[in-house]
Amino acid sequence: MSTETVTPRARPADAPRPASPPARGQGGPATGFLAPFAVLYLAFIIGPAVYGLIMSFFDSSLVRPGLGHFAGFGNYAEALQDRDFWSSLWHTLWFTILTTPPLIVLAFVFALLADRVGRGRWFFRLAFFAPYILPSAVIALIWMFIYTPGLGLAEAALTKIGITAPAWLGDPNWAMPSLAITTVWWTLGFNFILYLAGLQEIPRDLYEASAIDGATPWQQIRRITIPMLGRTTTLVAVLQVIASLKVFDQMYIMTSGGPNFATRSILEYVYDQGFTNFRLGYAAAVSMLFFIVVLAISAIWFSIVRRQEKEV
């Protein structure tokens, strides 16, 4: 009976080598560098959030030390039955609806135009991004002057073309659109930069090949640019929805929730309850309810995006 010697097959030279496990203690420096951030994150983000959740179950007051008496779900029940809570929540959602679509569409259009400029591209980048770096108080004062009746630039421009200017911040029907216009002008630059970065990642060979095949510029945008910027659009949309839901500064400075509470956002409602009416426990409960709303909207949006990615 003969025996055969089996030799192991040689592994090709270009075959990937299995990754070796990290040596023990190799992650120590990384943990050391991350430790200060983790401490600050726990101290100023997680800690206040947990304390706010605990506070929402008590009738805590700004003028009384300690948590106060245990209220259970009383603060939550009161908030859900308060018409002011629902109206401020609707104002926040309405502001989000007014600002999110133009901040996505205009940012994409302006980024597309700036990307195709031959000379002076730096100027357009600076011009669109410059308002975003200004503080909210500066933006509010600038646009309050623009909207000033009788003296504002908006009224002067409309009067020259024969249009009667509305009471921008004094009319309940125009106050929220006026704030939306201010916010679009202010924050457009951030989304503009994201889209511009995404456009620069698209290979130019795709456009050259499509031009040889006879594709028009609009067909290139519809068949190449928009699909290739799908993930960028998702990122911009998610960030914009969350940012619009957290609106506070420009509303509080320009209108203080008026006229007749027509522009009071949910965060301003929390501020009024906590620091004007001194009801910290109730304000904490409203904050937790708002957190649930934001979490639900984000979950719905991510589910829609995942379905679209699976279909593609």
C-alpha positions, 0 to 999 in steps of 0.5 A: 500500500503506497502512501502519497505525500500531500504538500500544502498549496502555496498562498499567492503573493498578492492574497490579503494577509489575515489581520493580526489582532491588536497587541495588548495595551495598544489602545491605551494611548487612544483611550487617554486622548479620548478620556478628556472628551468623554469626561466633558461629554458625560459632565455637560451632555449625559449628566444634565440630560439624566438630571432633566429626566429626573426633574421632569417627575418633580414639581421643581422650581427655580426659586426653591432649592432641591427637586421638590415634591414628587409629581409622577407623570403629572407634568407630562399630563399637564403638557399634553393637555395644554393648548400652548404646548401644541401650538408652539410645537406646531409653530416649530413644525411649520418653521421646519416645513418652510425652511428645509426644502429651500435650504436643500434645493437652493444649496444644491443649485448654488453649489452646482453653479459655483462648481462650474464657474471657471474663475473666481470660484473662491469668491462665490464660496466666501459669499455664500458661506460668510453669513453662516459664520455671523452670530445669531444676534447680528443676523437678527439685528440686520434683518430687523432693520431690513423689515422695519416699516417705513425705513427697511430695505425690503419695503423700499425695494417693493415700493419701487416696483409698486408692491405694498409691503406687508407688516413683516414681523407685525402680521401673524400671517407674515411673521413666520415666513419672514423668519424663514427667509432670514434663516434661509439667507443665514444658514444656506452656506453650510449646506452649500459647502456640503454639496460643493464638497460632494460635487468635487468627489464626482469623477469628471470622466463620467461627464466627459463620457456622457457628453461624448454620447450626446447627453445634454447638461440637464441629462447629466445633472439628472442622470449623474449629479443627483444620483451621485449626491444621494448620500450628501442629500440625505445628510443635508436633509437630516441635519437641516430638519434637526436644526430647524426643529431646534430653532430659538435664537432668531425667533426670540430676538426678532419677535419674542414669540409674537405677534400674539404668540404666532412665532413661539417655538417649542424651545421658547415655550420651554424657556418661558416655563422654566425661567419666566414662570420658574417651573423647572420640572414642567419645563423639563417634562416638555423638553422630554416630550420634544425629544421624543418628537425629534427622535420619532421624526428622525427614525421615520426619516431614516426608515424612508431613506433606507427603503429608497437605498434598498430600492436603488 
